[in-house]
Amino acid sequence: MAWRGWGRLWGPLKRSPGRKPPWGRRGFVSCIDPSVGLTEEQKEFQKVAFDFAAKEMAPHMAEWDEKEIFPVETMRKVAQLGFGGIYVRPDVGGSGLSRLDTSVIFEALSTGCVSTTAYISIHNMCAWMIDTFGNEEQRHKYCPSLCSMEKLASYCLTEPGSGSDAASLLTSAKRKGDDYILNGSKAFISGGGDTDLYVVMCRTGGPGPKGISCLVLERGMPGLSFGKKEKKVGWNSQPTRAVMFEDCVVPVANRLGEEGQGFNIAMKGLNGGRINIASCSLGAAHASVLLARDHLNVRKQFGEPLASNQYLQFRLAEMATRLVASRLMVRSAAQALQEEREDAVALCSMAKLFATDECFALATRCQPCILIKTGGFSV
């Protein structure tokens, strides 16, 4: 009778005449319900995000990917819901929500399109960095248009020769009067060439992290150029390009914080970024499990729904366990970051590692059901 323990996985299903189905009573709340444990306010904006994902993103996801469309107008609709500057302060147009709130929103949006939501999360991170480390003039100059997504932002840290070892970056900014002369390049920049603002980490001092500063560049600045769009397997609703600087003149007034604070700014931004991208993975995994569940409930073999097969029940139960465990870890890390706890950095890294790996494996296991459910085409 092992199936009794997993009845909550299956959700409502029509009863077969004269037969009690083995997948649990109707009306049971699914054990993978992402609203469990949330406040009423969080449930409200989670529902808004789920509805938007279902109506405005999911129907277009395949076309965006196939035709490499950067859905700017859709993202501006997202911003109208308050999701363009989720954890930016309200006085410059942000929603002022918490890190946990942000995770809930990105998970819900990702059920519609992971690639697009991942870019929105990067944009939010850039807006937060300007809001947090910029002066009042910078905050009021840039944040309102970022929160409305009238202007879009890209984060520029990775270089051809430095990825995880960010402290070894080579892009240099030499002070010349009231300007910096910027030279170098960044690699694999999400939104590169299609966005308006670039938050750039560069070297203004000696080697190591203490020599790094942070500049905000605007598209159209002389000396700022872009490589060709990268060819990717999926993830095509957000363009990816190299960003290049050749004697690019950037006013000192565009520097966030003091000289030498750039590495600290970059790392603090990435702590939230890790939670955000892990939340996107949760959304993809959640959508995959639901597609697999629906297929197993409807598909019949030998006169019985596949959902009545105990082996498949165990497989789905295992996937649900991995999903819920990942969600709990991500939300725990989000809460730790919001509270500025000492273990926040470690928890953010662990959550990103665990959730992205588990959710990728989960979605891969669901793929056969998804292919059949969608008529033979991968989502």
C-alpha positions as CSV (number, residue, x, y, z in Angstrom):
1,M,0.0,0.0,0.0
2,A,3.0,2.3,-0.6
3,W,1.0,4.5,-2.9
4,R,-1.0,5.9,0.0
5,G,2.1,7.9,1.1
6,W,2.3,9.7,-2.2
7,G,-1.4,10.4,-2.9
8,R,-0.9,14.1,-2.6
9,L,1.3,14.1,-5.7
10,W,-1.4,13.4,-8.2
11,G,-4.0,16.1,-7.7
12,P,-7.6,15.9,-8.8
13,L,-8.5,13.2,-11.3
14,K,-11.8,11.9,-12.5
15,R,-12.8,8.6,-10.9
16,S,-13.2,5.6,-13.1
17,P,-16.8,4.2,-12.8
18,G,-17.0,1.6,-10.1
19,R,-13.3,1.9,-9.2
20,K,-11.6,3.9,-6.5
21,P,-8.4,5.4,-7.9
22,P,-5.1,4.7,-6.1
23,W,-3.7,8.2,-6.3
24,G,-5.5,9.8,-3.3
25,R,-8.6,11.8,-2.6
26,R,-9.7,14.8,-4.7
27,G,-9.0,18.1,-3.2
28,F,-5.7,17.2,-1.5
29,V,-3.2,20.0,-1.6
30,S,-0.2,18.9,-3.6
31,C,3.0,18.3,-1.6
32,I,4.9,20.3,-4.2
33,D,2.6,23.4,-3.8
34,P,5.0,26.3,-3.9
35,S,2.6,28.5,-1.8
36,V,3.0,26.3,1.3
37,G,4.5,28.3,4.1
38,L,4.0,31.7,2.5
39,T,2.2,34.7,3.9
40,E,-1.1,35.9,2.3
41,E,0.7,38.8,0.7
42,Q,3.3,36.5,-0.8
43,K,0.6,34.2,-2.1
44,E,-1.0,37.2,-3.8
45,F,2.0,38.3,-5.8
46,Q,3.0,34.7,-6.4
47,K,-0.4,34.2,-8.1
48,V,0.1,37.3,-10.1
49,A,3.4,36.0,-11.3
50,F,2.0,32.5,-12.1
51,D,-0.9,34.0,-14.1
52,F,1.4,36.3,-16.0
53,A,3.8,33.4,-16.8
54,A,0.9,31.3,-18.1
55,K,-0.8,34.0,-20.2
56,E,2.1,36.2,-21.4
57,M,5.2,34.0,-21.4
58,A,4.5,30.2,-21.8
59,P,2.5,30.6,-25.1
60,H,5.5,32.4,-26.7
61,M,8.4,30.6,-25.1
62,A,9.1,28.3,-28.0
63,E,8.9,31.1,-30.6
64,W,11.2,33.3,-28.6
65,D,13.8,30.6,-28.4
66,E,13.4,29.4,-32.0
67,K,13.5,33.0,-33.5
68,E,16.0,34.4,-30.9
69,I,13.5,37.1,-29.9
70,F,14.4,39.3,-26.9
71,P,10.9,40.0,-25.6
72,V,11.4,43.6,-24.4
73,E,7.7,44.5,-24.5
74,T,6.7,41.5,-22.4
75,M,9.4,42.4,-19.9
76,R,8.0,45.9,-19.6
77,K,4.6,44.3,-18.8
78,V,6.4,42.4,-16.1
79,A,7.7,45.8,-14.8
80,Q,4.2,47.1,-14.6
81,L,3.5,44.4,-12.0
82,G,6.4,45.8,-9.9
83,F,8.9,43.1,-11.0
84,G,11.4,45.3,-12.7
85,G,13.0,46.4,-9.4
86,I,11.7,43.9,-6.9
87,Y,14.2,44.5,-4.1
88,V,15.0,48.1,-5.1
89,R,13.8,50.8,-2.6
90,P,10.4,52.4,-3.3
91,D,11.6,56.0,-3.4
92,V,13.2,55.4,-6.8
93,G,10.4,53.2,-8.2
94,G,11.3,49.8,-6.7
95,S,8.9,47.4,-4.9
96,G,11.0,47.2,-1.8
97,L,10.3,43.4,-1.3
98,S,12.5,40.9,0.5
99,R,14.9,38.3,-0.9
100,L,12.4,35.6,-0.2
101,D,9.6,37.5,-2.0
102,T,12.0,37.8,-4.9
103,S,12.7,34.1,-5.0
104,V,9.0,33.3,-4.9
105,I,8.4,35.7,-7.9
106,F,11.2,34.4,-10.0
107,E,10.2,30.8,-9.4
108,A,6.6,31.6,-10.6
109,L,7.7,33.6,-13.7
110,S,10.1,30.8,-14.7
111,T,7.2,28.4,-15.2
112,G,6.5,30.5,-18.3
113,C,10.0,31.0,-19.6
114,V,13.2,30.3,-17.7
115,S,15.5,32.1,-20.1
116,T,13.5,35.3,-20.1
117,T,13.1,35.2,-16.3
118,A,16.8,34.6,-15.8
119,Y,17.5,37.8,-17.7
120,I,14.9,39.7,-15.6
121,S,16.8,38.4,-12.5
122,I,20.1,39.9,-13.8
123,H,18.4,43.2,-14.6
124,N,17.0,43.3,-11.1
125,M,20.5,42.6,-9.7
126,C,21.9,45.5,-11.6
127,A,19.2,47.8,-10.4
128,W,19.8,46.7,-6.8
129,M,23.5,47.3,-7.1
130,I,22.9,50.9,-8.3
131,D,20.3,51.5,-5.6
132,T,22.5,50.1,-2.9
133,F,25.9,51.4,-3.8
134,G,25.2,54.4,-5.9
135,N,24.9,57.9,-4.5
136,E,21.6,59.8,-4.5
137,E,22.2,61.4,-7.8
138,Q,23.0,58.0,-9.4
139,R,20.0,56.3,-7.8
140,H,17.5,58.9,-9.0
141,K,19.2,59.1,-12.5
142,Y,19.1,55.3,-13.2
143,C,16.8,53.4,-11.0
144,P,13.4,54.8,-12.1
145,S,13.9,53.8,-15.7
146,L,15.4,50.4,-14.7
147,C,12.4,49.6,-12.4
148,S,10.0,50.4,-15.2
149,M,12.3,48.5,-17.6
150,E,12.2,51.4,-19.9
151,K,15.9,50.9,-19.8
152,L,17.5,47.4,-19.5
153,A,20.8,46.6,-17.7
154,S,23.5,44.0,-18.1
155,Y,26.1,42.8,-15.6
156,C,29.7,42.7,-16.9
157,L,32.1,40.7,-14.8
158,T,33.2,37.6,-16.7
159,E,36.2,38.0,-19.1
160,P,37.7,35.6,-21.6
161,G,40.5,34.8,-19.1
162,S,38.6,35.1,-15.8
163,G,35.3,33.6,-14.8
164,S,35.1,32.1,-11.3
165,D,38.4,33.8,-10.5
166,A,36.9,37.3,-10.8
167,A,39.7,38.9,-8.8
168,S,42.1,38.3,-11.7
169,L,40.1,40.4,-14.2
170,L,42.2,42.5,-16.7
171,T,39.8,45.1,-18.0
172,S,41.5,48.4,-17.0
173,A,40.2,51.9,-16.2
174,K,42.9,54.6,-16.1
175,R,42.0,57.9,-14.4
176,K,42.4,61.0,-16.6
177,G,41.0,64.1,-15.0
178,D,37.3,63.7,-14.4
179,D,37.1,60.6,-16.6
180,Y,38.3,57.0,-16.8
181,I,39.7,55.5,-20.0
182,L,38.4,52.0,-20.2
183,N,40.0,49.2,-22.2
184,G,39.4,45.4,-22.2
185,S,36.5,43.1,-22.9
186,K,33.8,41.0,-21.1
187,A,32.5,37.6,-22.3
188,F,29.1,35.9,-22.3
189,I,27.2,39.0,-21.2
190,S,23.4,38.5,-21.0
191,G,21.6,41.2,-22.9
192,G,24.9,42.5,-24.3
193,G,24.2,44.8,-27.3
194,D,20.5,45.0,-26.7
195,T,20.5,46.6,-23.3
196,D,21.0,50.2,-22.3
197,L,23.2,50.2,-19.1
198,Y,26.2,48.1,-18.3
199,V,27.5,47.6,-14.8
200,V,31.2,46.9,-15.4
201,M,33.8,45.6,-13.0
202,C,37.3,46.9,-14.0
203,R,40.7,47.4,-12.6
204,T,41.6,50.9,-11.4
205,G,44.4,49.8,-9.1
206,G,46.9,47.0,-8.5
207,P,46.3,43.2,-8.8
208,G,43.8,41.4,-6.7
209,P,40.3,42.2,-5.4
210,K,41.3,45.6,-3.8
211,G,42.2,47.0,-7.2
212,I,38.7,46.6,-8.7
213,S,36.1,49.3,-9.1
214,C,32.6,49.4,-10.6
215,L,31.5,51.7,-13.4
216,V,28.1,52.3,-15.0
217,L,28.3,52.6,-18.8
218,E,25.5,53.8,-21.1
219,R,24.9,52.4,-24.6
220,G,26.3,54.8,-27.2
221,M,29.4,55.9,-25.2
222,P,32.3,56.2,-27.7
223,G,34.5,53.1,-27.5
224,L,31.8,50.8,-26.3
225,S,31.1,48.0,-28.8
226,F,29.7,44.4,-28.9
227,G,30.6,41.1,-30.5
228,K,28.4,38.9,-32.5
229,K,25.5,37.1,-30.9
230,E,26.6,33.8,-29.4
231,K,25.0,30.6,-30.8
232,K,23.5,28.7,-27.9
233,V,21.5,25.5,-27.5
234,G,18.4,27.0,-26.0
235,W,18.4,30.1,-23.7
236,N,17.8,32.2,-26.8
237,S,15.3,34.7,-25.6
238,Q,18.2,36.5,-24.0
239,P,21.0,37.6,-26.3
240,T,24.5,36.8,-25.2
241,R,27.5,38.8,-26.6
242,A,31.0,40.0,-25.8
243,V,31.2,43.6,-24.6
244,M,34.3,45.4,-25.6
245,F,35.9,48.7,-24.5
246,E,38.5,50.6,-26.6
247,D,39.6,53.8,-25.1
248,C,36.0,54.2,-23.8
249,V,35.6,57.5,-21.9
250,V,33.6,57.0,-18.7
251,P,32.9,59.9,-16.3
252,V,34.2,59.4,-12.8
253,A,30.7,60.4,-11.8
254,N,29.6,57.0,-13.1
255,R,31.6,55.1,-10.6
256,L,29.6,53.2,-7.9
257,G,31.1,53.6,-4.5
258,E,34.8,54.4,-4.0
259,E,37.8,53.1,-6.0
260,G,38.7,49.6,-4.8
261,Q,35.1,48.7,-3.7
262,G,34.1,47.0,-7.0
263,F,34.9,43.5,-6.0
264,N,32.9,43.8,-2.8
265,I,30.0,45.2,-4.9
266,A,30.3,42.4,-7.4
267,M,30.2,39.7,-4.7
268,K,27.3,41.1,-2.8
269,G,25.4,41.3,-6.1
270,L,26.2,37.7,-6.9
271,N,25.0,36.4,-3.5
272,G,21.5,37.5,-4.5
273,G,22.1,36.4,-8.1
274,R,22.8,32.9,-7.0
275,I,19.4,32.7,-5.2
276,N,17.7,34.2,-8.2
277,I,19.1,31.8,-10.7
278,A,18.4,28.9,-8.4
279,S,14.8,30.2,-8.1
280,C,14.6,30.1,-11.9
281,S,15.6,26.4,-11.8
282,L,12.8,25.7,-9.3
283,G,10.3,27.2,-11.7
284,A,11.5,25.0,-14.6
285,A,11.5,21.9,-12.4
286,H,8.0,22.6,-11.0
287,A,6.6,23.0,-14.5
288,S,8.3,19.8,-15.6
289,V,6.9,17.8,-12.7
290,L,3.4,19.1,-13.4
291,L,3.6,18.2,-17.1
292,A,4.9,14.7,-16.2
293,R,2.1,14.3,-13.6
294,D,-0.6,15.3,-16.1
295,H,0.7,12.9,-18.7
296,L,0.7,10.0,-16.3
297,N,-2.8,10.8,-15.1
298,V,-4.2,10.9,-18.7
299,R,-2.1,8.3,-20.6
300,K,-3.4,4.8,-20.4
301,Q,-1.6,1.5,-21.0
302,F,-3.2,-1.9,-20.6
303,G,-6.5,-0.3,-19.6
304,E,-5.0,1.7,-16.7
305,P,-3.6,5.2,-16.3
306,L,0.1,5.2,-16.0
307,A,-0.4,6.9,-12.7
308,S,-1.6,3.6,-11.2
309,N,1.9,2.1,-11.9
310,Q,3.7,1.9,-8.6
311,Y,7.2,2.2,-10.2
312,L,6.2,5.5,-11.9
313,Q,4.6,6.7,-8.7
314,F,7.9,6.1,-7.0
315,R,9.8,7.9,-9.7
316,L,7.5,11.0,-9.5
317,A,7.7,10.9,-5.7
318,E,11.5,11.0,-5.9
319,M,11.4,14.0,-8.3
320,A,8.9,15.8,-6.0
321,T,11.2,15.2,-3.1
322,R,14.2,16.7,-4.9
323,L,12.1,19.7,-5.9
324,V,10.8,20.4,-2.4
325,A,14.3,19.9,-0.9
326,S,15.7,22.4,-3.4
327,R,13.0,24.9,-2.7
328,L,13.5,24.7,1.0
329,M,17.2,25.3,0.6
330,V,16.8,28.2,-1.7
331,R,14.2,29.9,0.6
332,S,16.4,29.3,3.6
333,A,19.3,31.0,1.9
334,A,17.1,33.9,0.8
335,Q,16.0,34.4,4.4
336,A,19.6,34.3,5.6
337,L,20.7,36.9,3.0
338,Q,17.8,39.2,4.0
339,E,18.8,38.9,7.6
340,E,22.5,39.5,6.7
341,R,23.5,36.4,8.7
342,E,27.1,35.2,8.8
343,D,26.2,32.0,7.0
344,A,24.4,33.8,4.2
345,V,27.2,33.6,1.6
346,A,27.8,29.9,2.2
347,L,24.0,29.2,2.1
348,C,23.6,31.2,-1.1
349,S,26.4,29.2,-2.8
350,M,25.1,25.9,-1.5
351,A,21.5,26.7,-2.6
352,K,22.7,27.6,-6.1
353,L,24.8,24.5,-6.4
354,F,22.2,22.1,-5.1
355,A,19.0,23.5,-6.6
356,T,20.4,24.0,-10.1
357,D,21.9,20.5,-10.3
358,E,18.9,18.8,-8.8
359,C,16.3,20.7,-10.9
360,F,18.3,20.1,-14.1
361,A,18.4,16.4,-13.4
362,L,14.7,16.5,-12.5
363,A,13.7,18.2,-15.7
364,T,15.8,15.8,-17.7
365,R,14.0,12.8,-16.1
366,C,10.6,14.4,-17.0
367,Q,11.6,14.9,-20.6
368,P,10.0,11.8,-22.1
369,C,6.6,12.7,-20.6
370,I,7.1,16.3,-21.7
371,L,7.9,15.3,-25.3
372,I,4.7,13.2,-25.5
373,K,2.6,15.8,-23.7
374,T,3.6,18.6,-26.1
375,G,3.2,16.5,-29.3
376,G,6.7,15.3,-29.7
377,F,8.5,18.7,-29.3
378,S,10.7,19.6,-26.4
379,V,9.8,22.6,-24.3
